[in-house]
Amino acid sequence: KQTLFDDPGPFRGKKRSLHEGGIRQTILANWPGHIAANSTKNHLFAFWDFLPTAAEFAGIPTDKLPPHDGVSLAPALLGEPYSKQQNHTYLYW
């Protein structure tokens, strides 16, 4: 039996491990009126994406942020076409 936050599925490891099951984790986002209910995305997200995403939602230009490797997930979360979402060149741990 698999539950919502027990999501490594067939992969080895749990959250905090460097096994694939620890890296592939679910994120939950809720913003009524902005993020469509019951929507899902398969976009790759890393913790360092939180800062640029929150900054975009707050209207803060990215050039005002400290140096970072994150990309804003606002387009994906708001249901924009996939072509509007910037992707990571690579991810690292």
TIPA-123408 format. One line per 8 residues: for each residue z, y, x of C-alpha. Coordinates in pm, 1 decimal, decimal comma, always signed. Layout:
N
Z/Y/X ~ ...
# end
This chain:
93
+0,0/+0,0/+0,0 ~ -102,2/+337,9/+140,9 ~ +59,4/+664,3/+35,5 ~ -68,4/+1021,0/+67,8 ~ +102,1/+1099,4/+397,9 ~ +76,3/+748,1/+540,7 ~ -287,2/+810,7/+621,1 ~ -379,8/+654,3/+954,4
-543,1/+378,2/+751,1 ~ -684,2/+113,0/+985,0 ~ -602,6/+313,6/+1297,7 ~ -315,9/+238,9/+1535,5 ~ -31,4/+488,6/+1570,9 ~ +156,0/+742,0/+1361,8 ~ +183,8/+1119,5/+1375,8 ~ +283,2/+1246,1/+1724,0
+117,2/+952,6/+1900,1 ~ -202,7/+988,4/+2099,0 ~ -346,9/+677,9/+1939,3 ~ -623,1/+748,0/+1690,2 ~ -386,6/+702,8/+1396,2 ~ -168,0/+980,7/+1533,1 ~ -456,1/+1218,4/+1586,3 ~ -623,5/+1163,8/+1249,9
-379,8/+1327,3/+1012,2 ~ -420,1/+1486,1/+672,3 ~ -352,4/+1853,1/+606,8 ~ -271,7/+1983,3/+262,4 ~ -366,6/+2336,4/+157,6 ~ -279,5/+2495,2/-176,1 ~ -380,9/+2845,6/-283,6 ~ -445,1/+2862,5/-659,2
-744,8/+3075,3/-747,7 ~ -886,7/+3050,6/-395,6 ~ -889,4/+2686,1/-283,6 ~ -1043,3/+2454,3/-542,9 ~ -796,4/+2205,0/-685,8 ~ -853,9/+1840,5/-589,3 ~ -1113,9/+1936,3/-327,7 ~ -1144,3/+1753,3/+1,9
-1312,7/+1838,1/+331,2 ~ -1382,0/+1625,3/+635,6 ~ -1378,0/+1916,2/+877,6 ~ -1189,4/+1857,3/+1203,0 ~ -873,6/+2066,1/+1220,4 ~ -633,7/+2113,2/+1508,0 ~ -300,7/+2292,4/+1509,8 ~ -446,0/+2578,6/+1713,9
-675,9/+2656,8/+1418,8 ~ -382,1/+2775,6/+1210,1 ~ -351,2/+3116,4/+1379,8 ~ -714,1/+3227,9/+1335,2 ~ -719,2/+3087,8/+980,2 ~ -402,1/+3274,2/+878,1 ~ -528,0/+3589,2/+1052,8 ~ -856,1/+3578,4/+860,5
-672,7/+3536,8/+531,0 ~ -448,2/+3830,8/+627,5 ~ -747,8/+4045,6/+723,5 ~ -654,2/+4062,6/+1092,3 ~ -957,1/+4074,9/+1326,5 ~ -968,4/+3791,2/+1579,0 ~ -997,6/+4039,1/+1866,5 ~ -641,0/+4149,3/+1783,4
-508,7/+3794,7/+1841,2 ~ -388,6/+3655,6/+2173,2 ~ -641,9/+3430,3/+2351,0 ~ -683,9/+3101,3/+2162,7 ~ -920,5/+2807,3/+2122,3 ~ -884,1/+2787,0/+1745,4 ~ -1145,4/+2847,8/+1479,0 ~ -1075,1/+2980,8/+1133,0
-1101,5/+2719,5/+861,0 ~ -1124,4/+2982,9/+589,4 ~ -1489,5/+2905,0/+503,7 ~ -1417,1/+2532,7/+459,8 ~ -1098,3/+2595,0/+261,1 ~ -1266,2/+2847,9/+33,3 ~ -1558,2/+2617,0/-43,5 ~ -1822,9/+2807,2/+152,2
-2140,3/+2619,7/+252,1 ~ -2090,4/+2399,6/+557,5 ~ -2330,8/+2618,9/+755,3 ~ -2078,6/+2907,0/+736,5 ~ -1799,6/+2701,6/+900,9 ~ -1768,5/+2733,5/+1278,8 ~ -1708,6/+2399,2/+1448,6 ~ -1515,3/+2307,5/+1760,7
-1726,3/+2252,5/+2067,8 ~ -1472,5/+1985,4/+2161,3 ~ -1111,5/+1892,2/+2086,9 ~ -853,5/+1806,1/+2351,0 ~ -498,2/+1671,2/+2374,0
# end
